[in-house]
Amino acid sequence: MRESTRIKDFLFWGESFTLDPKYGEQICDEILRRGIRIEWSTTSRVDSLNERLLEKMKRSGCVMLGLGIESISQEVLDTAKKTDQP
């Protein structure tokens, strides 16, 4: 893929990659199965990660993981209309 398209890296945008760990693992498994050598990154909620998924992400080419870290201040969370629900 890298040679034929000249794509060398890409970003999976949104929390869906890790929100359902099986979904993220399936993508990683397919990248590995096909032998695709590419660097990629994604974003995630901290509470939707697990060690198995992180290991597969690393092996399949993930080079950067953006994490959403919320404020401890309830006032800031209220202002941003953030809740503890996904």
C-alpha positions as a printed NumPy array, in Angstrom:
array([[  0.   ,   0.   ,   0.   ],
       [  2.727,   2.42 ,   0.971],
       [  4.586,   1.952,  -2.311],
       [  1.551,   2.062,  -4.609],
       [ -0.216,   5.029,  -2.993],
       [  2.708,   6.944,  -1.475],
       [  0.706,   7.126,   1.764],
       [  3.117,   6.745,   4.648],
       [  0.948,   7.653,   7.622],
       [ -2.628,   8.446,   8.523],
       [ -4.962,   9.326,  11.389],
       [ -8.009,   7.431,  12.625],
       [-10.032,  10.395,  13.911],
       [-12.545,   9.996,  16.712],
       [-12.98 ,   7.835,  19.763],
       [-14.56 ,   4.949,  17.87 ],
       [-11.217,   3.197,  17.377],
       [-10.937,   2.353,  21.081],
       [-14.49 ,   2.902,  22.33 ],
       [-15.22 ,  -0.659,  21.185],
       [-11.903,  -2.475,  21.765],
       [-12.922,  -5.334,  19.448],
       [-13.325,  -2.849,  16.571],
       [ -9.833,  -1.441,  17.16 ],
       [ -8.346,  -4.922,  17.494],
       [ -9.945,  -6.019,  14.216],
       [ -8.359,  -3.098,  12.374],
       [ -4.963,  -3.834,  13.925],
       [ -5.296,  -7.535,  13.114],
       [ -6.089,  -6.749,   9.479],
       [ -3.135,  -4.366,   9.137],
       [ -0.879,  -7.096,  10.547],
       [ -2.453,  -9.88 ,   8.463],
       [ -1.965,  -7.928,   5.252],
       [  1.573,  -6.94 ,   6.182],
       [  0.793,  -3.253,   5.703],
       [  3.767,  -1.207,   6.837],
       [  2.387,   2.17 ,   7.759],
       [  2.511,   4.56 ,  10.676],
       [ -0.793,   5.751,  12.062],
       [ -2.285,   7.57 ,  15.024],
       [ -5.653,   7.919,  16.71 ],
       [ -7.414,   9.49 ,  19.664],
       [ -9.023,   7.794,  22.635],
       [-10.7  ,   8.141,  25.956],
       [ -8.421,   6.917,  28.731],
       [-11.137,   4.647,  30.158],
       [-11.593,   2.688,  26.915],
       [ -8.014,   1.386,  26.618],
       [ -6.676,  -1.982,  27.635],
       [ -3.223,  -3.566,  27.475],
       [ -4.104,  -6.061,  24.74 ],
       [ -5.433,  -3.337,  22.421],
       [ -2.474,  -1.054,  23.117],
       [ -0.023,  -3.85 ,  22.249],
       [ -1.816,  -4.584,  18.96 ],
       [ -1.888,  -0.883,  18.146],
       [  1.858,  -0.646,  18.666],
       [  2.621,  -3.761,  16.583],
       [  0.416,  -2.57 ,  13.713],
       [  2.108,   0.813,  13.425],
       [  0.484,   3.201,  15.893],
       [  3.049,   5.907,  16.633],
       [  0.885,   8.443,  18.442],
       [ -2.158,   8.226,  20.689],
       [ -3.993,  11.394,  21.695],
       [ -5.741,  11.02 ,  25.031],
       [ -8.713,  13.031,  26.239],
       [ -7.952,  14.127,  29.789],
       [-10.75 ,  15.943,  31.589],
       [-10.465,  18.59 ,  34.261],
       [-10.819,  17.684,  37.921],
       [-12.696,  20.939,  38.45 ],
       [-16.452,  20.376,  38.448],
       [-16.974,  24.021,  37.508],
       [-14.893,  23.549,  34.334],
       [-16.73 ,  20.313,  33.498],
       [-20.117,  21.983,  33.994],
       [-19.116,  24.939,  31.8  ],
       [-17.971,  22.559,  29.045],
       [-21.151,  20.504,  29.531],
       [-19.061,  17.399,  30.225],
       [-20.46 ,  14.422,  32.117],
       [-18.951,  11.141,  33.24 ],
       [-20.982,   9.329,  30.584],
       [-19.29 ,   8.243,  27.311]])
